[in-house]
Amino acid sequence: MDLPKDMVAASATPLILAILNNADSYGYDIIAQVKGLSDGEMQWADGMLYPIMHRLEKKELITSYWGQSETGRKRKYYQITSIGQESLISLTNNWRKLNDMLQNLVGENNV
């Protein structure tokens, strides 16, 4: 199943915030987690992720800091802020409401 681009775009912010709500992370790891969570159906590229990360930072939903990887290389890590956690709760509730609406319209057995 190929997910439409508009669905991938709409889900990017809540997915990133949820990943960062579990633990601080860096770009490549976020991309890998999304790929794993979607069983390979969502394959983000750097060019898609980093503009979103910059937008989330500008909105103060996440912050970034430089840290060292296991190999000693410098790496930019991201972490969710308290504003980001509040936004994640709101976004999650909105997705649940939408899912409930769809289930009520088509039923679980018809999809």
FIVO-282332 format. One record per atom (N, C-alpha, C, O): residue number from 1; x, y, z. Coordinates in steps of 0.02 Angstrom, whole numbers, always signed. Layout:
N
NUM	X	Y	Z
...
***
This chain:
111
1	+42	-59	+0
1	+0	+0	+0
1	+45	+62	+0
1	+89	+69	+42
2	+32	+107	-48
2	+68	+170	-50
2	+26	+224	-16
2	-31	+236	-35
3	+55	+256	+33
3	+20	+310	+67
3	+24	+373	+24
3	+78	+390	-1
4	-32	+408	+15
4	-31	+470	-24
4	+13	+523	+9
4	+19	+525	+70
5	+43	+565	-32
5	+89	+615	-7
5	+56	+663	+43
5	+87	+684	+92
6	-8	+679	+31
6	-41	+725	+77
6	-51	+692	+146
6	-51	+727	+197
7	-61	+626	+148
7	-69	+591	+211
7	-1	+587	+247
7	+3	+594	+308
8	+52	+575	+209
8	+119	+574	+238
8	+136	+642	+267
8	+162	+647	+323
9	+120	+695	+230
9	+134	+763	+254
9	+94	+779	+316
9	+121	+808	+364
10	+30	+761	+317
10	-13	+777	+374
10	+8	+739	+437
10	-3	+764	+493
11	+38	+681	+429
11	+57	+641	+487
11	+128	+655	+511
11	+147	+630	+564
12	+166	+695	+474
12	+237	+705	+491
12	+246	+737	+560
12	+285	+712	+601
13	+211	+791	+574
13	+220	+826	+638
13	+201	+781	+697
13	+242	+775	+743
14	+142	+750	+698
14	+128	+708	+756
14	+176	+649	+764
14	+192	+630	+820
15	+199	+621	+707
15	+246	+565	+712
15	+312	+588	+742
15	+340	+555	+786
16	+338	+645	+719
16	+401	+670	+744
16	+395	+687	+818
16	+438	+669	+858
17	+341	+721	+837
17	+332	+739	+907
17	+325	+677	+951
17	+352	+675	+1006
18	+290	+626	+927
18	+282	+564	+965
18	+349	+529	+974
18	+364	+503	+1028
19	+389	+527	+921
19	+456	+496	+926
19	+498	+533	+978
19	+530	+502	+1020
20	+497	+600	+974
20	+538	+639	+1021
20	+509	+639	+1091
20	+545	+651	+1140
21	+445	+624	+1098
21	+415	+618	+1164
21	+442	+556	+1200
21	+444	+554	+1261
22	+462	+506	+1161
22	+490	+445	+1190
22	+563	+455	+1210
22	+585	+429	+1261
23	+600	+492	+1169
23	+671	+504	+1183
23	+699	+555	+1134
23	+674	+561	+1078
24	+750	+591	+1155
24	+785	+636	+1109
24	+812	+594	+1051
24	+828	+535	+1060
25	+817	+624	+992
25	+840	+587	+935
25	+871	+633	+884
25	+868	+694	+891
26	+901	+604	+833
26	+932	+642	+778
26	+899	+622	+713
26	+863	+572	+709
27	+911	+662	+661
27	+876	+655	+598
27	+874	+585	+569
27	+820	+559	+554
28	+932	+555	+560
28	+934	+489	+529
28	+895	+438	+570
28	+862	+394	+542
29	+899	+443	+636
29	+863	+395	+678
29	+788	+406	+674
29	+750	+357	+674
30	+766	+468	+669
30	+694	+482	+661
30	+670	+451	+596
30	+617	+418	+594
31	+707	+460	+542
31	+690	+431	+477
31	+685	+355	+482
31	+639	+324	+457
32	+734	+325	+516
32	+735	+252	+523
32	+676	+227	+566
32	+647	+175	+551
33	+659	+264	+618
33	+603	+244	+661
33	+537	+246	+622
33	+495	+201	+628
34	+527	+298	+582
34	+466	+304	+542
34	+462	+246	+492
34	+410	+216	+483
35	+518	+231	+461
35	+519	+175	+413
35	+501	+110	+448
35	+462	+70	+422
36	+530	+99	+507
36	+516	+38	+545
36	+445	+34	+569
36	+413	-18	+565
37	+419	+90	+596
37	+350	+91	+621
37	+299	+78	+565
37	+245	+51	+578
38	+316	+99	+504
38	+270	+91	+448
38	+284	+28	+408
38	+255	+19	+354
39	+326	-15	+433
39	+346	-75	+396
39	+373	-58	+326
39	+360	-93	+278
40	+409	-3	+322
40	+441	+18	+260
40	+397	+57	+212
40	+419	+75	+157
41	+334	+70	+231
41	+289	+105	+186
41	+301	+180	+184
41	+285	+213	+134
42	+329	+208	+237
42	+346	+279	+238
42	+422	+283	+239
42	+454	+264	+288
43	+449	+309	+185
43	+522	+316	+180
43	+538	+389	+169
43	+539	+413	+112
44	+551	+423	+224
44	+566	+494	+221
44	+639	+504	+199
44	+682	+462	+211
45	+651	+561	+168
45	+718	+580	+148
45	+739	+640	+190
45	+697	+675	+219
46	+805	+652	+194
46	+830	+710	+231
46	+796	+774	+208
46	+778	+817	+248
47	+788	+780	+142
47	+759	+841	+114
47	+688	+853	+134
47	+663	+909	+130
48	+654	+801	+156
48	+585	+809	+181
48	+585	+823	+256
48	+545	+863	+280
49	+630	+790	+292
49	+629	+795	+365
49	+653	+863	+391
49	+620	+894	+432
50	+710	+886	+367
50	+742	+944	+399
50	+702	+1008	+392
50	+703	+1048	+439
51	+667	+1022	+337
51	+624	+1082	+337
51	+569	+1078	+390
51	+551	+1129	+420
52	+543	+1018	+402
52	+492	+1010	+454
52	+523	+1022	+523
52	+493	+1055	+566
53	+583	+996	+534
53	+617	+1005	+598
53	+629	+1079	+611
53	+619	+1103	+667
54	+650	+1116	+560
54	+662	+1188	+568
54	+597	+1225	+584
54	+596	+1270	+625
55	+542	+1205	+551
55	+477	+1236	+564
55	+455	+1221	+636
55	+429	+1265	+671
56	+464	+1159	+659
56	+445	+1140	+727
56	+488	+1178	+779
56	+463	+1197	+832
57	+551	+1189	+763
57	+594	+1228	+807
57	+571	+1301	+810
57	+570	+1331	+864
58	+554	+1328	+753
58	+531	+1398	+750
58	+467	+1407	+791
58	+457	+1459	+822
59	+423	+1356	+790
59	+361	+1358	+830
59	+373	+1340	+903
59	+326	+1341	+943
60	+435	+1325	+921
60	+455	+1307	+989
60	+424	+1242	+1013
60	+413	+1232	+1073
61	+408	+1197	+965
61	+383	+1131	+983
61	+440	+1083	+998
61	+431	+1034	+1035
62	+498	+1097	+970
62	+559	+1057	+983
62	+618	+1105	+991
62	+615	+1163	+970
63	+671	+1080	+1021
63	+734	+1116	+1024
63	+788	+1068	+999
63	+777	+1008	+993
64	+846	+1095	+986
64	+901	+1053	+963
64	+964	+1069	+1002
64	+972	+1124	+1030
65	+1009	+1022	+1004
65	+1074	+1031	+1036
65	+1124	+984	+1003
65	+1105	+935	+972
66	+1187	+1001	+1010
66	+1239	+959	+981
66	+1264	+910	+1034
66	+1277	+928	+1091
67	+1270	+848	+1013
67	+1295	+796	+1057
67	+1342	+751	+1017
67	+1354	+762	+958
68	+1369	+701	+1050
68	+1414	+655	+1017
68	+1380	+588	+1007
68	+1345	+563	+1050
69	+1393	+559	+948
69	+1367	+492	+934
69	+1412	+441	+969
69	+1462	+458	+1001
70	+1393	+378	+962
70	+1432	+324	+992
70	+1503	+322	+963
70	+1550	+300	+996
71	+1510	+346	+901
71	+1576	+345	+868
71	+1616	+408	+883
71	+1673	+413	+861
72	+1587	+455	+921
72	+1623	+515	+940
72	+1611	+575	+893
72	+1634	+630	+907
73	+1574	+563	+839
73	+1559	+618	+793
73	+1506	+664	+823
73	+1463	+641	+861
74	+1509	+728	+805
74	+1457	+775	+827
74	+1393	+761	+789
74	+1394	+746	+729
75	+1338	+766	+824
75	+1273	+752	+793
75	+1222	+800	+825
75	+1224	+814	+885
76	+1176	+824	+783
76	+1123	+869	+808
76	+1065	+827	+832
76	+1035	+789	+794
77	+1048	+835	+896
77	+992	+799	+926
77	+934	+847	+935
77	+942	+907	+943
78	+875	+818	+934
78	+814	+856	+944
78	+777	+830	+1004
78	+779	+770	+1019
79	+743	+875	+1040
79	+702	+855	+1096
79	+637	+895	+1096
79	+635	+952	+1074
80	+584	+864	+1120
80	+519	+896	+1122
80	+517	+944	+1181
80	+548	+932	+1233
81	+481	+999	+1172
81	+472	+1048	+1226
81	+404	+1036	+1259
81	+365	+994	+1237
82	+391	+1072	+1313
82	+326	+1066	+1345
82	+270	+1089	+1298
82	+215	+1062	+1298
83	+284	+1140	+1257
83	+235	+1163	+1207
83	+224	+1107	+1156
83	+168	+1096	+1134
84	+278	+1073	+1137
84	+272	+1017	+1090
84	+232	+960	+1119
84	+194	+927	+1083
85	+239	+947	+1183
85	+200	+894	+1215
85	+126	+911	+1216
85	+84	+868	+1204
86	+110	+974	+1228
86	+40	+996	+1227
86	+12	+989	+1156
86	-44	+967	+1146
87	+52	+1008	+1107
87	+32	+1002	+1036
87	+22	+929	+1017
87	-26	+913	+981
88	+65	+885	+1041
88	+59	+813	+1027
88	-7	+786	+1054
88	-41	+747	+1020
89	-26	+806	+1114
89	-89	+784	+1143
89	-147	+807	+1099
89	-193	+768	+1084
90	-146	+869	+1079
90	-199	+897	+1036
90	-202	+861	+969
90	-256	+842	+946
91	-144	+852	+937
91	-141	+818	+872
91	-165	+746	+877
91	-201	+722	+834
92	-145	+712	+930
92	-166	+643	+940
92	-242	+638	+949
92	-274	+594	+922
93	-269	+684	+987
93	-342	+685	+996
93	-378	+697	+930
93	-429	+666	+916
94	-350	+743	+890
94	-381	+756	+824
94	-379	+695	+779
94	-428	+681	+745
95	-323	+659	+778
95	-318	+598	+737
95	-366	+545	+762
95	-397	+509	+722
96	-374	+539	+828
96	-421	+490	+856
96	-493	+507	+836
96	-532	+463	+817
97	-510	+571	+839
97	-577	+593	+819
97	-590	+576	+746
97	-643	+551	+728
98	-542	+591	+704
98	-549	+576	+632
98	-556	+501	+621
98	-599	+480	+582
99	-516	+462	+654
99	-520	+389	+648
99	-589	+365	+671
99	-620	+323	+638
100	-614	+391	+727
100	-680	+371	+751
100	-735	+389	+701
100	-781	+350	+689
101	-729	+448	+671
101	-778	+469	+621
101	-779	+421	+562
101	-832	+400	+539
102	-719	+403	+538
102	-715	+357	+481
102	-743	+289	+499
102	-778	+258	+459
103	-727	+265	+558
103	-752	+200	+580
103	-828	+200	+585
103	-861	+152	+566
104	-856	+255	+609
104	-929	+261	+614
104	-962	+263	+545
104	-1017	+237	+536
105	-928	+294	+497
105	-957	+300	+430
105	-954	+235	+391
105	-1002	+216	+358
106	-896	+202	+394
106	-887	+142	+351
106	-887	+77	+390
106	-895	+24	+361
107	-880	+81	+455
107	-879	+20	+496
107	-814	-16	+490
107	-780	-12	+438
108	-795	-51	+541
108	-732	-88	+542
108	-730	-144	+491
108	-676	-160	+465
109	-786	-175	+477
109	-787	-232	+431
109	-788	-212	+358
109	-776	-254	+315
110	-803	-149	+343
110	-809	-128	+274
110	-745	-97	+246
110	-743	-79	+187
111	-694	-91	+286
111	-632	-60	+263
111	-578	-112	+252
111	-523	-95	+233
***
